[in-house]
Amino acid sequence: MTEGRTLLVIHDAGDARARERWQALLDAWPGPGLAPDLPGHGEAPPPEGATYAASDAALAAYRASKDAGLHGAPTVIAGHGWGGFAAELLAAAGRAQALVLVDGLGGPWVDVDGLVADQHRWLRGVLADAEAMAPPAAVPDPRLAHGFPTVWARSYITGLRAAVTVPVLAVETPASPTPAHERDDRLLDFAGGARLVECGDVSGAAVAEAMRTAGWL
């Protein structure tokens, strides 16, 4: 699974450790690997226009891999949490030969009312923080501190994952937002097939061990 391949890791949004969390995984990887700080995280400045979207994260990670000389190489892409969705976008676009999702299957399925309520919850939290801040803006950006609301219905996610035709390894930890009873159902959405392994915590070393157990490292 790993021989001759590069590894690109896309960290979660709002992760204070960003790329640092994944160094042990990069050290365990037998080939070239990269876990870039996404815009607004770690040592990377906020993105132009100060927008935060999964598609922006996917593009930033892809550009970072190109700048590091990994462009065009057979790639395993790993995404953590919200970064897992960015990883799925790259896989659906044909930029990965395998995909690892760490707590990246998403939260519980909700109806339209639930989607709207979650967005309202997010906006109230962000505005409250923004009103309490004195310029210049504090770090982290309130939008990152509150995570991101659920904005996609189940049908959209199902359609996206039908375009992911590469093998998928889902690594689930106790911090996962995905209810246990929904996990098998979500794995079936991936056209390339998916399997699940459990992991004790979200760390590069623990995920490396989970991948090794699954025969992916």
N, C-alpha and C positions, 0 to 999 in steps of 0.2 A: 504493500500500500504506500510506503514512503520512499522507496528506493528511487533516487534520481529526481525527486520532487522538491519543490520549494513550499514553504509554509507562510501564509499571510494570516495574521491574527487581527481581528477587528474588535476592539474592546467595547464595553458597555458605555452608554451615554451617562455622564455625570460621575464616572468612576474616578475617584481622587488618585488612584494608583495608576490608572491608564495602562501604558505599556509595561510598567514595572511589574505588574501582577503576572505577566506572561513570560518573564525572562527564563524561569526554570523550564518551561515548555520549549522555548527556543533552544535552550542548552541541550535538551534531550533529543531534539530533532536531528536526524542524521544528515540533513542537507541544509541549504540556505534557508533562513527564516527571517521574518520581519514582523514586529508588532508596533506600528507607528502610533504616536500620539495623534489623535484626531483633532481637528480645529477646536480650540477652546478647552483643551485638556492637556495636562502635563506641561510640557514646554512649548506647546504649539499655540499660537495666538488665535483669537476667535476668527471664524470664517468671514470672508467678505460679505457685507450685508447683514452679518450677525444672525444668519438663519441656521436652523438645526433641523435636518430631515434625514431620513435613512438613505435616500438617494444621494444626498451630499456626502454622507459618511462613506458610502460605497465608492464614490468617485475619488474622495480624498485618499482612501486606503489604496485604491488602484493606482493613483498617481504616485503615491509614496513608493509602491513596489516597483514602478517603472523607474523612478529616480534612483532607486537602490540597485538597479540593474537586473531586477527579477522579471521585467516585462517579457511576456511571451513564453515563459517557462511553464512546464506542467505544474499546476499549483493545487495544493490543498488549502482551502480557506476555512478558518475557524472564526466563529463569531460568538460573542458572549452577550446574552440578554438582547437589548435593543440592537447591538452590533450584529446579532444573528440575522436580523431581518436584512441588514445591509449586505451580509454575506450571501443570503438567499438571492438578493437582486443580482449580484455578480454571477452566481451559479446559474440563474435563469438566463442570463445573458451569454452563457457559454464560456465564462472566464475561469471555471474551476473544473478539476477532474474528480474532486471529492469535497465533501462539505462536513464540517464538524460544528454542531450547535450546542453551546454550553448554556443551559437554561434558556434556550432560544426558541422553544416551541410556542411561547406566548401565553398570556393569561387566560382565564376562563372565557369560554364563549359567552357573549352577551348579546341581547337584542338591541334594537336601535335606541330605545330609551336608555339602556345602559351605556351605550356609546356616548350619547349626549351628556348624560350625568357625569361621566368620567371626564369629558372635556371641560365641563363647568367646574368640576372639582379642581382640575389642573389650573385653569385660568384664575380662579379665586386665590389659590396659593401663590401663583406667580405675581399677581397684582399686589397682594399683601406684602410680599417681600420687596417688590419694586418701590412701593410707597414708603417703606421703612428705610430704604437705602439712601445715603447721601452721595452725590456725585463726587468722584467718579464711581462707576458701578462696581459693586463688590464682586469678589470671585468666590465661589463659582457663580456664573450667570444663573439667575433664578429659574430660568427654563431648564437648565441642567439639574439644578438642585432638586426639582420636583419631578424629574423623569419626564416621560412623555405620555400623553393620553392615548387611549386606544382609539384609532380613527378608521380602522378597516373592518368591514363585516366579514363573517365567516366565509361567504361565497368568494370574496376577493382573495383571501389567503389561500383557500382551496385551489383557486385557479392559478395563482402564482406558483404554488408548489407542484402543480401538474407540469410546469415547465422546467422543474429541477430534475434532470434526467441522470444525474450522477449519484453515486452512493452517498448516503447520509448517515452520520453517526450522531445520535442525540445523547449528550451527556447531561444527566439531570442530578442536581444537588438538592439538599434540603431547602435552599433559598429559592428554588424554582417557583414561578407564579402559576405554572400549569398544574391543575388538579390531576391527581394520579389517575382518576377514572377517564380523563380525556386524552391521555398520552398515546395509547394504542391507536385511537381514532385519528389523531393528528399525524402519526407516522405513516398511515395509509395514504395520506395526501401526496407524498413524494413519489413522482413517477419512476425515479431511479432506484427505489427501495430504501428503507431506513431501518436501523436497529437502535435499541436504547441500552445504555449502560448507566449505572448509578455511581455517583462520586461523592466523597465525604464533604468536600468543600470546594469553593471557587478559588483555586490557586493553580498556578502553572504546574507545580509538581503533582498535585492531585489529578489534574486533567491529563497530564502526561501518563500517569499510571493507569488511568481509566482507558486511554487510547491503547496503551500497551496490552492491557487485559483483553481488549477487543481485537487485537491483532492489527491495529492501525499504526503502530509505532514499533 
